[in-house]
Amino acid sequence: MASWKILIGVGVPLVGFPLNVYEQALWAQACQEITNETEIVSVVQTNTLKVLQEDVLKNLNLIVDRYWQQLQMDDLINQVVDDVIKRYRENTSVWERVKAGLIPSDAKELAQRIARDVFNDPRIKSRLNQLAYYISQDIAQRIQHSLSKIQTQITQCLNFALENRIPPVISAIARKDLEYSLNNNLKTVQVEAPTVLPTGTMAGAALILLRKRITDLVVRRISAGLTERIAASLAKRVVARLIPIIGIALTAWDAYHLAKGDEFFNGLEKALKSPEVKEKFRQEIVKTLREDLSQSLDSLANEIAKTTFLTYEALLKQYQAYAQIVEQDPALNQALQRLTVEGKIDEANKLLDLALTLKRLGIYSQLHNYLNSPQRLELILKVLPEGYPILEYTHSLDALYQWAQLVDGNKRKIQQVVDWELYKYVKASELNKQTLDYLLQFSNGEVVKLILTTLSPEELKTLTQIKPALVEEFTSKYASRGLTCLVFYTQINPQLGKEFLELSLEEPNLLKTLCSEKVKQLVKENPSYFDQIKELLLNGSTLVGKLKTFLLMVSGQISPEVYKAFYPSWFYGLITIVGLVALTVLWKVGKLIYPLLNWKRKPKEGEERQ
């Protein structure tokens, strides 16, 4: 069977977007005539239902016919009829056939029994379930398109209802906000329904809120379980209605013809395969769908209307809060007018949200330092609403401004700062752009927090010379224990820091020694000692290794100062004495062996003369 992604909507025109001019005019007129806020519900409910009925119910015949053909229902019915009739021919006695031919009631009973077996056949039921699935997907898609068409009109209804209930300065922003939102935000559709009004442009918030809530209604009321409901209706109601009709039609056959041998079965087979029966089957499907969907669409339109009214109440409350604070502050009013004139509607709404937030936090006076400085103010607005957690935590607009400067108004960067809560561990003034960019290259925010709690700003600056991936690997093994040590070696020489890091990762048991004060002091005095220390640590643990490192010390490849730092003075003296004794013994042995070797080489007397 073909994929539903190929089947859904193919050949059946989906609804257009947006509404035509006439439909838009009807909506606008209805919204403009709203005199009481409660009328929003009836206006939205009535007009929404009209659109849904027009786009869904009027296309049911086309929808059913399309998927009926796609699933080859006619061929399947013919095949099932053949199989069922064959079975009845083999299992029905001559007497039962005669009775069916002579007695109308017997004919009707047998015909209905056969028809019931045909349309209750597992193959028919399975194909009906598939048909129900495709139809439900198509209908859900059409409902989504229908609701997309009316979102603009619903939002305009909200605007008409609100316009006379808010001050002119807010109303002007709302009108421009509506235009901006319709042009930029209309295509975004999400399922989750928020519990509070989202931040951003006011009409944009209304659109997003409505879109989420309405889409949620579609998912709950229509899409969820739609396939199962349609399948159940088709299996029960359609077949139950269809069988009696077929039985009545069959009893009209001439009793004389029905009584002749297999004539009854031939006639029944012909009737069950007839286009009229199949068309009746399709029409019963359409009828069942229409009955079910009419009720569902009415309920959906009613809930959309109620949701619209709830959104209206939320917006009105928000607008009134805006209006109150604007009326109390001429400087804020002036800044809003400037932004509105410049067409910066998103910024105007962000400023209103910021003003309300500052008032709630009891630090509204801090806003005055920015209202007369458009560039500074708009830099703050660039990082909103993502930057609100910083403001909530610090209770300082200056702190938010410093972070905005640090990220150059970049929303992605400020979001990462907020996600990792970096503002809780360091002040923006303690970082520079290079350092922050370095921290944001890490993949793990917990590592960044560890760095900020362990290192000073100066040490952090040094750490930026090490690749973040290496630092993450290092901290995953040693947490904060080795960070200051890593910085110490990196401060001496970046290459030395890298060598320390690599050695620590390869030999974890060496970290404690490498970070000891005596080793750090040696390396600080002479960075070249690090390689000598590395040699001692890697090869000086065994007796052979100790002798080897001693010889390296004697030969000058390892400094005595480094050697003594790793061995007690008595061991150093002992190994020196042992070494001298060993050399003396070797010298003595050499003196004894040399003459013997020389004697063996002495020529014979006769040979010497020659």
C-alpha positions in Angstrom: 0.0 0.0 0.0 1.3 3.5 -0.8 2.5 5.9 1.9 -0.1 8.3 3.3 2.4 11.1 2.6 1.8 10.5 -1.1 -1.9 9.9 -0.8 -3.0 12.7 1.6 -4.7 15.5 -0.3 -3.6 14.3 -3.7 -6.2 15.3 -6.3 -8.5 16.9 -3.7 -8.1 20.7 -3.5 -7.1 21.9 0.0 -8.4 25.2 1.3 -6.7 28.3 0.2 -5.0 31.0 2.3 -6.0 33.6 3.2 -9.8 34.2 3.1 -11.1 35.9 -0.1 -11.9 39.6 0.0 -15.6 39.0 0.5 -15.1 36.7 3.4 -12.6 39.1 5.0 -15.1 41.9 4.7 -17.8 39.9 6.4 -15.4 39.1 9.3 -14.3 42.8 9.6 -17.9 44.0 9.6 -18.9 41.5 12.3 -15.9 42.5 14.4 -16.5 46.2 14.0 -20.1 45.8 15.2 -19.0 44.3 18.5 -20.4 46.6 21.2 -20.0 44.4 24.2 -16.9 42.3 24.9 -18.9 39.2 25.4 -20.1 39.4 21.7 -16.6 38.3 20.7 -17.6 34.7 21.5 -20.6 34.7 19.3 -18.9 36.5 16.4 -15.9 34.2 16.4 -17.9 31.0 17.0 -20.3 31.8 14.1 -17.7 32.8 11.6 -15.3 30.0 12.5 -18.0 27.4 12.1 -18.9 28.7 8.6 -15.3 28.4 7.4 -14.9 24.9 8.9 -18.1 23.7 7.3 -17.2 25.2 4.0 -13.7 23.8 3.9 -14.4 20.3 5.4 -18.0 19.2 5.1 -18.5 20.3 1.5 -15.5 18.3 0.4 -16.4 15.0 2.1 -17.6 13.3 -1.2 -14.3 14.2 -2.9 -12.3 13.1 0.1 -14.0 9.7 0.4 -14.0 9.1 -3.4 -10.3 9.9 -3.6 -9.2 7.4 -1.0 -11.8 4.8 -2.1 -10.0 4.8 -5.5 -6.5 4.9 -4.0 -7.3 1.8 -1.9 -9.0 0.0 -4.7 -12.1 -0.7 -2.7 -14.2 -1.9 -5.7 -11.7 -4.6 -6.5 -11.6 -5.8 -2.9 -15.4 -6.0 -2.6 -15.6 -8.0 -5.8 -13.0 -10.4 -4.5 -14.6 -10.9 -1.1 -18.1 -11.4 -2.8 -16.6 -14.1 -5.0 -15.2 -15.9 -2.0 -18.3 -15.6 0.2 -20.7 -16.7 -2.6 -18.5 -19.7 -3.4 -18.5 -20.7 0.3 -22.3 -20.5 0.5 -22.8 -22.4 -2.8 -20.8 -25.2 -1.4 -22.6 -25.3 2.0 -26.2 -24.4 1.0 -28.6 -27.3 0.3 -31.0 -27.4 -2.7 -34.0 -27.1 -0.4 -32.6 -23.9 1.2 -32.1 -22.5 -2.3 -35.7 -23.4 -3.3 -37.1 -21.8 -0.1 -35.1 -18.7 -0.7 -36.5 -18.6 -4.2 -40.1 -19.1 -3.1 -40.4 -17.4 0.2 -39.5 -13.7 0.3 -38.6 -13.7 4.0 -36.2 -16.6 3.5 -34.7 -14.9 0.6 -34.2 -11.7 2.6 -32.7 -13.5 5.5 -30.2 -15.4 3.4 -29.3 -12.4 1.4 -28.7 -10.3 4.6 -26.6 -13.2 6.0 -24.4 -13.3 3.0 -24.2 -9.5 2.8 -23.2 -9.4 6.4 -20.5 -11.9 5.9 -19.2 -9.9 2.9 -19.0 -6.5 4.7 -17.8 -8.0 8.0 -15.0 -9.9 6.2 -11.6 -9.2 7.9 -10.3 -7.9 4.6 -13.0 -5.4 4.3 -12.6 -4.3 7.9 -8.8 -3.9 7.5 -9.3 -1.8 4.3 -11.9 0.3 6.1 -9.4 1.0 8.9 -6.9 2.1 6.2 -9.6 4.3 4.6 -10.4 5.8 8.0 -6.7 6.6 8.6 -6.3 8.4 5.3 -9.6 10.3 5.6 -8.7 11.4 9.2 -5.3 12.7 8.1 -6.8 14.6 5.3 -9.6 16.1 7.4 -7.2 17.1 10.2 -5.0 18.8 7.6 -8.0 20.7 6.2 -9.0 21.8 9.6 -5.5 23.2 10.2 -5.6 25.1 7.0 -9.0 26.4 7.8 -7.8 27.7 11.2 -4.8 29.3 9.5 -7.2 31.2 7.3 -9.1 32.7 10.1 -6.3 33.6 12.6 -5.9 37.0 11.0 -9.6 37.8 11.3 -9.7 36.5 14.9 -6.7 38.8 15.8 -8.3 41.7 14.1 -11.5 41.1 16.2 -9.3 41.3 19.2 -7.9 44.5 18.1 -11.3 46.1 17.4 -12.5 45.0 20.8 -9.5 46.4 22.5 -9.0 49.6 20.6 -11.6 51.6 22.5 -10.5 50.3 25.9 -6.8 51.4 25.9 -5.1 54.8 25.6 -4.1 56.2 22.2 -0.4 55.7 22.7 -0.9 52.0 23.4 -3.6 51.7 20.7 -1.2 53.1 18.1 1.5 50.6 19.1 -1.1 47.8 19.0 -2.2 48.7 15.4 1.3 48.7 14.1 2.1 45.7 16.2 -0.8 43.8 14.5 0.5 44.7 11.1 4.0 43.6 12.0 2.8 40.4 13.6 0.6 39.4 10.6 3.5 40.0 8.2 6.2 38.2 10.2 4.7 35.7 12.6 1.7 34.2 11.0 3.4 31.1 9.6 4.6 29.9 12.9 2.4 27.2 14.3 3.1 25.2 17.5 1.1 22.8 19.5 2.0 23.6 23.1 -0.5 26.0 24.8 1.2 28.5 27.1 -0.1 29.3 30.6 0.9 32.9 30.4 1.0 35.5 27.7 4.4 35.3 26.0 6.8 38.2 25.8 7.4 40.1 22.6 5.0 42.2 20.5 1.5 42.4 22.0 -0.5 41.4 18.9 2.3 39.0 18.1 1.8 37.5 21.5 -1.9 37.3 20.8 -1.3 35.5 17.5 1.2 33.1 19.0 -1.0 32.4 22.0 -4.1 31.8 19.9 -2.2 29.7 17.4 -0.9 27.5 20.1 -4.2 27.1 21.9 -6.2 26.6 18.8 -3.7 24.0 17.5 -3.9 22.3 20.8 -7.7 22.1 20.4 -7.3 20.6 17.0 -4.9 18.0 18.4 -7.2 17.1 21.3 -10.6 17.4 19.7 -9.9 16.3 16.1 -6.6 14.7 15.4 -6.3 12.6 18.6 -8.2 9.5 18.1 -9.9 10.7 14.9 -8.8 7.6 13.0 -10.2 5.3 15.7 -13.5 7.1 15.9 -14.0 7.1 12.1 -13.0 3.5 11.8 -15.4 2.5 14.6 -18.2 4.5 12.9 -17.5 2.9 9.5 -17.4 -0.6 11.0 -20.6 -0.3 13.0 -22.9 2.2 11.5 -22.1 2.0 7.8 -22.4 -1.8 7.6 -25.4 -1.8 9.8 -27.2 0.6 7.6 -26.1 -0.9 4.3 -27.1 -4.6 4.9 -30.9 -4.0 5.3 -31.0 -1.9 2.2 -29.3 -4.6 0.2 -31.6 -7.3 1.6 -34.7 -5.3 0.7 -33.4 -4.8 -2.9 -32.7 -8.5 -3.3 -36.2 -9.6 -2.4 -37.5 -7.7 -5.4 -35.9 -10.3 -7.6 -38.4 -12.5 -9.5 -39.0 -15.5 -7.3 -39.2 -17.7 -10.4 -35.7 -16.8 -11.5 -34.4 -17.1 -8.0 -35.7 -20.6 -7.7 -33.7 -22.0 -10.6 -30.6 -23.7 -9.4 -27.8 -21.2 -8.7 -29.9 -18.2 -10.0 -30.3 -16.9 -6.4 -26.5 -16.8 -5.9 -25.9 -15.4 -9.4 -28.4 -12.6 -8.7 -27.0 -11.9 -5.3 -23.4 -11.8 -6.6 -24.4 -9.4 -9.3 -26.2 -7.2 -6.9 -23.4 -7.1 -4.3 -20.9 -6.2 -7.1 -23.1 -3.6 -8.7 -22.0 0.1 -8.9 -25.2 1.0 -7.0 -24.3 -1.0 -3.9 -20.7 0.3 -3.9 -22.0 3.9 -4.4 -24.4 3.3 -1.5 -21.4 2.1 0.6 -19.5 5.3 -0.2 -22.5 7.5 0.6 -23.1 5.8 3.9 -19.4 6.6 4.7 -19.9 10.2 3.8 -23.2 10.4 5.8 -21.5 8.9 8.9 -18.5 11.3 8.6 -20.8 14.3 8.2 -22.8 13.4 11.3 -19.7 12.9 13.4 -17.8 15.9 12.1 -20.7 18.3 12.3 -20.8 17.8 16.0 -17.0 17.9 16.4 -16.6 21.1 14.3 -19.4 22.9 16.2 -17.6 22.0 19.5 -14.3 23.1 18.1 -15.6 26.5 16.9 -17.2 27.0 20.3 -13.9 26.3 22.1 -12.0 28.5 19.7 -14.4 31.4 20.5 -14.0 30.8 24.2 -10.2 30.7 23.8 -10.3 34.0 21.9 -12.2 35.6 24.7 -9.7 34.4 27.3 -6.9 35.8 25.1 -8.8 39.1 24.9 -9.0 39.3 28.7 -5.3 38.5 29.0 -4.4 41.2 26.4 -6.7 43.7 28.0 -5.0 43.2 31.4 -1.6 43.5 29.8 -2.5 46.6 27.8 -4.0 48.3 30.9 -0.8 47.6 32.8 1.2 49.1 30.0 -1.1 52.1 29.9 -0.9 52.8 33.6 2.9 52.8 33.6 3.1 54.9 30.5 0.8 57.6 31.8 2.9 57.9 34.9 6.2 58.4 33.1 6.5 61.1 30.3 10.0 60.0 29.5 8.8 56.4 28.8 5.9 57.8 26.8 8.3 59.8 24.6 10.7 56.9 24.1 7.7 54.7 23.0 6.5 57.3 20.6 10.0 57.6 19.1 10.3 53.8 18.6 6.7 53.7 17.1 7.5 56.5 14.6 10.7 54.7 13.6 8.7 51.6 13.0 10.5 49.7 15.8 7.4 48.0 17.1 9.2 45.0 18.5 11.5 47.3 20.5 8.5 49.3 21.7 6.8 46.2 23.1 10.1 45.0 24.7 10.4 48.4 26.3 6.9 48.1 27.8 7.7 44.7 29.1 11.0 45.9 30.5 9.3 48.8 32.3 6.7 46.5 33.9 9.5 44.1 35.0 11.6 46.8 36.5 8.5 48.1 38.4 7.8 44.7 39.7 11.3 44.3 40.9 11.2 47.7 42.6 14.1 49.1 40.5 12.1 51.2 37.9 14.2 54.3 38.5 17.2 52.5 36.9 15.4 52.8 33.5 15.8 56.6 33.5 19.5 56.2 32.9 18.8 54.7 29.6 15.6 56.3 28.3 17.6 59.4 27.1 20.3 57.2 25.5 18.7 55.5 22.5 21.8 53.4 21.6 22.3 52.1 25.1 18.6 51.4 25.5 18.3 49.5 22.2 21.3 47.4 23.0 19.5 46.2 26.1 16.3 45.6 24.2 18.3 43.4 21.7 19.0 40.8 24.4 15.4 40.6 25.6 13.5 38.6 26.5 16.4 36.1 26.7 18.3 38.3 29.2 15.5 38.6 31.8 17.0 36.0 34.1 20.1 38.2 34.5 17.9 41.1 35.5 15.9 39.0 37.9 19.1 37.7 39.6 21.1 40.8 39.7 18.3 43.4 40.2 20.6 45.6 38.1 19.9 47.1 34.7 23.5 48.1 34.5 24.5 44.5 34.9 22.2 43.5 32.0 23.7 46.3 29.9 27.2 45.1 30.6 26.3 41.6 29.5 24.6 43.0 26.4 27.8 44.9 25.6 29.9 41.7 26.1 27.8 39.7 23.6 27.4 42.7 21.2 23.6 42.2 21.5 23.8 38.7 20.1 20.7 36.7 21.2 22.3 33.3 20.7 25.2 34.2 23.0 23.1 35.8 25.7 20.8 32.7 25.6 23.9 30.5 26.2 25.0 32.8 29.1 21.5 32.4 30.6 21.3 28.7 30.0 24.6 28.1 31.8 23.8 30.7 34.4 27.2 32.3 34.0 26.0 35.5 35.4 25.8 33.8 38.8 29.5 33.0 38.8 31.1 36.0 37.3 30.4 39.7 36.6 30.4 40.8 33.0 33.0 43.5 34.0 35.4 40.7 35.0 35.4 39.3 31.4 36.3 40.5 28.0 34.8 39.5 24.7 37.7 37.2 23.9 37.4 35.4 27.2 33.6 35.0 26.9 33.8 33.7 23.4 36.4 31.2 24.6 34.0 30.0 27.4 31.1 29.7 25.0 33.1 27.3 22.8 32.8 24.7 25.5 30.2 22.0 25.1 29.5 21.5 28.8 28.2 24.4 30.9 29.2 22.6 34.1 32.8 22.7 33.0 32.5 26.4 32.5 31.0 26.9 35.9 33.9 24.9 37.4 36.4 27.1 35.6 34.7 30.3 36.9 34.6 29.1 40.5 38.2 27.9 40.4 40.2 30.4 38.5 40.7 34.2 38.9 40.0 36.4 35.9 43.8 36.6 35.3 44.1 32.8 35.4 41.1 32.5 33.1 42.8 34.7 30.6 45.8 32.4 30.6 43.6 29.3 30.2 42.3 30.7 26.9 45.6 29.5 25.3 44.5 25.9 25.8 41.8 24.4 23.4 38.4 24.0 25.1 38.2 20.3 24.1 41.5 19.5 26.0 40.4 21.4 29.0 37.1 19.5 29.1 38.9 16.2 28.9 41.2 17.3 31.6 38.5 18.5 34.0 36.5 15.3 33.4 39.3 13.4 35.0 40.5 15.8 37.7 37.7 18.3 38.2 39.1 21.4 39.8 42.3 19.8 41.2 44.5 20.4 38.3 43.1 23.6 36.8 45.3 26.0 38.7 48.3 23.7 38.0 47.5 23.8 34.3 47.3 27.5 34.4 50.6 27.7 36.3 52.5 25.7 33.6 50.7 27.6 30.8 51.7 30.9 32.3 55.4 29.9 32.1 55.0 28.7 28.6 51.9 27.7 26.5 53.8 24.8 25.1 54.8 23.7 28.6 51.2 23.9 29.6 50.2 21.6 26.7 52.9 19.1 27.6 51.8 19.1 31.3 48.2 18.5 30.2 49.1 15.7 27.8 51.3 14.0 30.4 48.6 14.3 33.1 46.0 12.7 30.8 48.4 9.8 29.9 49.7 9.2 33.4 47.0 10.3 35.9 49.1 9.1 38.9 51.7 11.8 38.2 49.4 14.8 38.7 50.0 15.1 42.4 53.7 15.2 42.0 53.6 17.6 39.0 51.5 20.0 41.0 53.6 19.8 44.2 55.3 23.0 45.3 58.8 21.7 45.0 58.3 20.6 41.3 56.6 23.8 40.4 59.4 25.8 42.0 62.0 23.9 40.0 60.2 24.4 36.7 59.6 28.1 37.5 63.4 28.6 38.1 64.3 26.6 34.9 61.5 25.5 32.5 63.9 23.0 30.9 63.8 21.0 34.1 60.3 19.8 33.1 61.7 17.2 30.7 64.2 16.0 33.3 61.4 15.7 35.9 59.3 13.8 33.3 62.2 11.3 32.8 62.6 10.8 36.5 58.9 10.2 37.0 58.4 7.9 34.1 61.6 5.8 34.5 62.8 6.2 38.1 60.4 3.9 39.8 62.4 0.6 39.4 66.0 -0.3 40.5 67.2 -0.4 36.9 65.4 2.9 36.3 67.1 4.5 39.4 70.5 3.4 38.1 69.7 4.7 34.7 68.6 8.1 36.0 71.7 8.2 38.2 73.9 7.7 35.2 72.0 10.4 33.4 72.7 12.6 36.4 76.4 11.7 36.4 76.6 12.4 32.7 75.0 15.8 33.2 71.7 15.0 31.4 69.8 15.4 34.6 70.6 18.2 37.0 71.8 17.1 40.5 69.4 19.7 41.8 66.5 18.0 40.1 67.7 14.6 41.1 68.1 15.5 44.8 64.5 16.9 44.7 63.2 13.4 44.1 65.5 11.4 46.3 66.4 11.9 50.0 70.0 13.1 50.7 71.0 9.8 52.2 69.8 8.0 49.1 71.7 10.4 47.0 74.9 9.8 49.0 74.3 6.1 49.1 73.8 5.8 45.3 76.9 8.0 44.8 79.1 5.8 47.0 77.7 2.7 45.4 78.4 4.2 42.0 82.0 5.1 43.0 82.6 1.6 44.4 81.1 0.1 41.3 83.5 2.2 39.1 86.5 1.2 41.3 85.6 -2.4 41.1 85.3 -2.2 37.4 88.7 -0.5 37.2 90.4 -3.1 39.3 88.8 -5.9 37.4 90.0 -4.3 34.2 93.5 -4.1 35.4 93.5 -7.9 36.1 91.9 -8.9 32.9 94.0 -6.6 30.6 97.3 -8.5 31.0 95.6 -11.8 30.4 94.2 -10.5 27.2 97.6 -9.1 26.3 99.3 -12.5 27.0 97.0 -14.3 24.7 98.0 -11.9 21.9 101.9 -12.4 22.4 103.5 -14.0 19.2 105.6 -17.2 19.2 109.4 -16.9 19.2 109.8 -18.4 15.7 107.1 -16.2 14.3 108.7 -13.1 15.8 112.0 -13.8 14.0 110.3 -14.2 10.7 
